[in-house]
């Protein structure tokens, strides 16, 4: 491993030979790593046994949280292939959070030039490029704050995406608007004219990136192709209520609008949606479906002097539904977004919610 100059504001590049140890579990955290090239095996020692934790590849950060919190490294990492990485000190990490320094932007641009060489005309590669770059930027800005969802100024992110992926310039409104439409990101007005971009469910978004990477046949992309998202298991009664709410025509326009996604509903309205899907009986504040949706963050039970009711978070309800069958639902989202890009490329307007068609909701599985 090459040495480091800890006083420099630009991280030094390190090289690890195949089989070489990058860091050991339990060692002090003086630096974190940004993987530039190669494949890294992650392992955890438990009860005298070594348990594989997975792999990391280009674009992945290792030990950021440990560096910020001053703890020891929670897992070991060693190189499977020749690995190039940037060793990032605490001071360099703080600079990364406060701005996007030149060394980070330069790495991003070089990485994406490599991935998308000779593939700029592919709509799937364009969608993957914008989405993965968005994820990396959001992660860089939010890592270490311990808070989800992730958020960042919309204008700042768009500017960096345009600099890094020049071919995406004209398609950004279509792609980011489409990602918001299906609930993978939220766009909210903060302080006019500022708009915040929010990544409500980083794990779900990452699963979407893995799906696209596999479909685009990018074996050396930014994410481990073998990773898959497990389905969200919910009670049968909860599923019936979710299905009933998602097909209500009065809720569909609000479902795709982050600014209008908080809806006040009575238990009579909830019961009608539940019964229309085959549920039996009336819903009340202590029904298992109501309690589970509150535990999952999709609603809040309230009581005033008149009646019991709920505030329903339609966007979180949408994301919960996507997590019920992520592989099928994210595939439908990919198809929907590619259709939007194709329409944009052909100079035709994209179809929005108020036109009578609500994107992926044409699919009965959603």
C-alpha positions in Angstrom: 0.0 0.0 0.0 1.3 3.4 -0.9 1.8 6.0 1.8 -0.4 9.1 2.5 0.1 12.8 3.1 -2.4 13.4 5.9 -2.0 17.2 5.7 -3.2 17.5 2.0 -6.7 18.5 1.2 -6.6 16.1 -1.8 -6.8 12.4 -0.8 -3.9 10.3 -1.9 -4.5 7.3 -4.2 -3.7 3.9 -2.7 -3.1 0.6 -4.5 -3.8 -2.8 -3.0 -2.7 -6.1 -4.7 -5.0 -9.0 -5.0 -5.4 -10.6 -1.5 -4.0 -7.5 0.2 -5.6 -6.3 3.4 -7.2 -2.9 3.1 -8.2 -2.7 6.8 -8.9 -5.1 9.6 -11.9 -5.2 11.9 -11.3 -3.6 15.2 -8.4 -1.4 14.1 -8.5 2.3 14.7 -10.1 4.4 12.0 -7.7 7.1 10.8 -8.9 7.1 7.2 -11.9 6.1 5.1 -11.7 4.8 1.5 -13.4 5.6 -1.7 -13.0 2.7 -4.1 -11.9 3.8 -7.6 -11.3 0.5 -9.2 -11.4 -3.2 -8.4 -13.4 -5.5 -6.1 -13.3 -5.6 -2.3 -14.4 -8.5 -0.1 -16.0 -7.4 3.2 -15.9 -9.8 6.2 -17.0 -9.7 9.9 -15.5 -11.9 12.6 -18.2 -13.4 14.9 -17.5 -16.0 17.6 -14.2 -17.1 16.1 -15.8 -17.4 12.6 -15.3 -15.2 9.6 -18.7 -14.3 8.0 -18.8 -12.8 4.5 -20.6 -9.4 4.5 -20.5 -8.8 0.7 -18.5 -6.9 -1.8 -17.7 -3.3 -2.6 -16.7 -1.8 -5.9 -16.0 1.5 -7.7 -18.0 4.3 -6.1 -18.4 2.7 -2.7 -17.2 4.4 0.5 -15.7 2.3 3.3 -15.6 3.3 7.0 -17.1 6.8 6.6 -19.3 6.5 9.7 -16.5 5.0 11.8 -14.2 7.9 10.8 -16.8 10.5 11.8 -17.7 8.8 15.1 -14.1 8.0 16.1 -14.7 4.3 16.5 -12.9 1.2 15.3 -13.5 -0.4 12.0 -16.7 -2.7 12.2 -15.5 -5.1 9.5 -12.4 -6.2 7.6 -11.8 -5.5 3.9 -9.3 -7.1 1.5 -8.7 -6.8 -2.2 -10.1 -9.5 -4.5 -8.6 -7.9 -7.6 -6.1 -5.1 -7.8 -7.8 -2.2 -6.0 -7.2 1.5 -6.4 -8.8 3.7 -3.7 -8.6 7.2 -2.3 -7.7 7.4 1.4 -9.8 10.1 3.0 -8.9 11.8 6.3 -11.4 13.4 8.7 -10.5 16.9 7.4 -10.9 15.9 3.8 -14.3 14.3 4.7 -15.5 17.5 6.3 -14.6 19.4 3.1 -16.6 16.8 1.1 -19.7 17.5 3.3 -19.5 21.3 3.0 -18.9 21.4 -0.7 -18.0 19.1 -3.6 -14.2 19.6 -3.8 -12.4 19.4 -7.1 -10.8 16.0 -6.4 -14.2 14.4 -5.8 -15.8 16.1 -8.9 -12.8 15.0 -11.0 -13.1 11.4 -9.9 -16.9 11.4 -10.7 -16.4 12.7 -14.2 -13.6 10.3 -15.0 -15.6 7.4 -13.6 -18.7 8.2 -15.6 -16.7 8.8 -18.8 -15.3 5.3 -18.4 -18.7 3.7 -17.7 -20.5 5.4 -20.6 -17.8 5.3 -23.2 -19.4 4.6 -26.6 -22.8 4.2 -24.9 -24.1 7.7 -24.8 -27.0 7.0 -27.2 -28.5 4.3 -24.9 -31.5 5.6 -23.0 -30.9 2.9 -20.3 -27.3 4.0 -19.8 -28.5 7.6 -19.7 -31.1 6.8 -17.0 -28.6 4.7 -15.0 -25.9 7.4 -15.3 -28.1 10.2 -14.0 -29.6 8.0 -11.2 -26.3 6.6 -10.0 -24.6 10.0 -10.1 -27.5 11.4 -8.1 -27.2 8.6 -5.5 -23.4 9.2 -5.2 -23.8 12.9 -4.7 -26.6 12.5 -2.2 -24.6 9.9 -0.3 -21.5 12.1 -0.2 -23.5 15.1 1.1 -25.4 13.2 3.7 -23.0 10.5 4.9 -22.3 10.9 8.6 -25.3 12.9 9.6 -27.1 9.8 10.8 -30.4 11.1 9.4 -32.7 9.7 6.7 -34.2 10.7 4.4 -31.2 12.3 2.6 -31.7 15.8 1.2 -29.7 18.3 -0.7 -30.3 21.6 -2.7 -31.8 20.6 -6.0 -29.9 23.3 -8.0 -26.5 22.2 -6.7 -27.1 18.5 -7.7 -28.4 19.4 -11.1 -25.4 21.6 -11.8 -23.0 18.8 -10.9 -24.9 16.2 -13.0 -24.8 18.5 -16.0 -21.0 19.0 -15.6 -20.4 15.3 -15.2 -22.8 13.9 -17.8 -23.0 16.4 -20.6 -25.3 14.2 -22.7 -27.9 14.3 -19.9 -28.3 18.1 -20.0 -31.6 18.2 -22.0 -33.1 15.1 -20.3 -32.6 16.0 -16.6 -36.2 17.5 -16.1 -37.7 14.3 -17.7 -35.5 11.9 -15.6 -35.7 13.7 -12.3 -39.4 14.5 -12.8 -40.0 10.8 -13.6 -38.1 9.6 -10.5 -40.3 11.9 -8.4 -43.4 10.8 -10.2 -42.9 7.2 -9.1 -41.8 8.1 -5.6 -38.1 7.2 -5.7 -37.2 10.9 -5.0 -39.2 13.8 -3.7 -38.9 17.4 -4.9 -40.0 19.9 -2.3 -40.0 23.7 -2.1 -37.9 24.7 0.9 -37.4 28.5 0.9 -38.6 30.0 -2.4 -37.0 29.9 -4.9 -35.0 27.0 -3.4 -36.0 23.4 -4.0 -34.8 20.5 -2.0 -34.2 17.1 -3.5 -35.0 14.3 -1.1 -34.0 10.6 -1.2 -36.6 9.1 1.1 -35.5 5.4 0.9 -31.8 5.0 -0.1 -32.0 1.2 0.0 -35.0 1.2 -2.4 -33.1 3.6 -4.7 -30.0 1.5 -4.6 -32.0 -1.6 -5.5 -33.2 0.3 -8.6 -29.6 1.1 -9.5 -28.6 -2.6 -9.2 -31.5 -3.6 -11.5 -30.5 -1.1 -14.1 -26.9 -2.0 -13.9 -27.7 -5.6 -14.5 -30.1 -4.8 -17.4 -27.5 -2.5 -18.9 -24.9 -5.3 -18.7 -22.4 -3.3 -16.7 -20.3 -5.9 -14.9 -17.9 -3.3 -13.7 -20.5 -0.7 -12.7 -20.8 1.1 -9.4 -22.7 -1.5 -7.5 -22.4 -5.2 -6.6 -24.6 -6.9 -9.2 -25.4 -9.7 -6.9 -27.2 -7.5 -4.3 -31.0 -7.8 -4.3 -33.6 -6.2 -2.1 -35.7 -8.4 0.1 -39.5 -8.0 -0.2 -41.3 -6.1 2.5 -43.6 -8.6 4.4 -46.8 -7.1 5.7 -50.0 -8.5 7.1 -52.7 -9.6 4.7 -55.2 -7.1 6.1 -52.6 -4.3 5.6 -52.1 -5.4 2.0 -55.8 -5.1 1.3 -55.9 -1.6 2.7 -52.8 -0.5 0.8 -54.3 -1.9 -2.5 -57.6 -0.2 -1.8 -56.0 3.2 -1.2 -53.7 3.1 -4.2 -56.6 2.6 -6.6 -58.8 5.4 -5.3 -59.1 7.9 -8.2 -59.3 10.9 -5.9 -55.9 10.0 -4.3 -54.0 9.2 -7.5 -53.1 12.9 -8.4 -51.9 13.5 -4.8 -50.0 10.3 -4.8 -47.5 11.6 -7.4 -47.2 15.1 -5.8 -44.9 15.3 -2.8 -46.3 18.6 -1.8 -49.9 17.2 -1.5 -49.2 13.7 -0.3 -50.4 14.2 3.3 -54.1 13.4 3.2 -56.6 13.4 6.1 -59.1 10.5 6.0 -61.8 9.2 8.2 -62.0 5.6 9.3 -65.2 5.3 7.2 -63.1 6.1 4.1 -60.4 3.7 5.1 -63.1 1.0 5.7 -64.5 1.5 2.2 -61.1 1.1 0.6 -60.4 -2.0 2.7 -63.8 -3.6 1.9 -63.5 -2.9 -1.8 -60.5 -5.2 -1.9 -62.2 -8.0 -0.1 -61.5 -7.0 3.5 -64.3 -7.7 6.0 -65.5 -5.5 8.9 -64.9 -1.9 9.9 -61.5 -0.4 10.6 -60.8 1.4 13.9 -57.7 2.9 15.5 -56.7 -0.5 16.9 -57.1 -2.6 13.8 -53.9 -4.5 12.9 -53.7 -2.9 9.5 -53.9 0.6 11.0 -51.3 -0.2 13.6 -48.9 -1.7 11.1 -49.1 1.2 8.7 -48.4 3.6 11.5 -45.4 1.5 12.6 -44.2 1.6 9.0 -44.5 5.4 8.8 -47.4 5.5 6.3 -50.0 7.1 8.5 -50.5 8.8 11.9 -53.6 8.2 14.0 -55.2 11.4 15.3 -58.2 12.2 17.4 -60.1 15.5 17.7 -63.3 16.4 19.6 -65.4 15.1 16.7 -64.0 11.8 15.5 -61.1 9.5 15.1 -59.2 9.8 11.8 -55.7 9.5 10.3 -53.2 11.5 8.3 -52.1 9.3 5.5 -48.6 9.7 3.9 -49.4 8.7 0.3 -45.8 8.9 -0.8 -44.6 6.5 1.9 -47.6 4.3 1.1 -46.4 4.2 -2.5 -42.8 3.3 -1.4 -44.1 0.6 0.9 -46.0 -0.9 -2.0 -42.9 -0.9 -4.1 -41.0 -2.7 -1.4 -43.6 -5.5 -1.3 -42.3 -6.8 -4.7 -39.3 -4.7 -5.5 -38.0 -6.8 -8.4 -41.3 -6.6 -10.4 -42.2 -3.1 -9.4 -38.8 -1.6 -10.1 -38.7 -3.3 -13.5 -42.0 -1.5 -14.2 -40.5 1.8 -13.1 -37.5 1.3 -15.4 -39.9 0.7 -18.3 -42.0 3.7 -17.4 -38.9 6.0 -17.2 -37.4 4.8 -20.4 -40.7 5.5 -22.1 -40.6 9.1 -20.8 -37.1 9.5 -22.2 -38.0 8.1 -25.6 -41.0 10.5 -25.8 -38.7 13.4 -24.8 -36.1 12.3 -27.4 -38.9 12.2 -30.0 -40.1 15.7 -29.0 -43.4 14.5 -27.6 -44.8 15.6 -24.3 -44.6 13.0 -21.4 -47.8 11.7 -19.9 -48.6 13.1 -16.5 -51.1 12.2 -13.7 -53.8 14.7 -14.6 -54.1 13.3 -18.1 -56.0 10.3 -16.9 -52.9 8.0 -16.9 -50.8 7.7 -13.9 -47.6 6.2 -15.1 -46.8 2.8 -13.4 -50.3 2.6 -11.9 -51.6 1.2 -15.2 -49.9 -2.0 -14.0 -52.4 -3.9 -11.8 -49.5 -5.4 -9.7 -48.9 -1.9 -8.3 
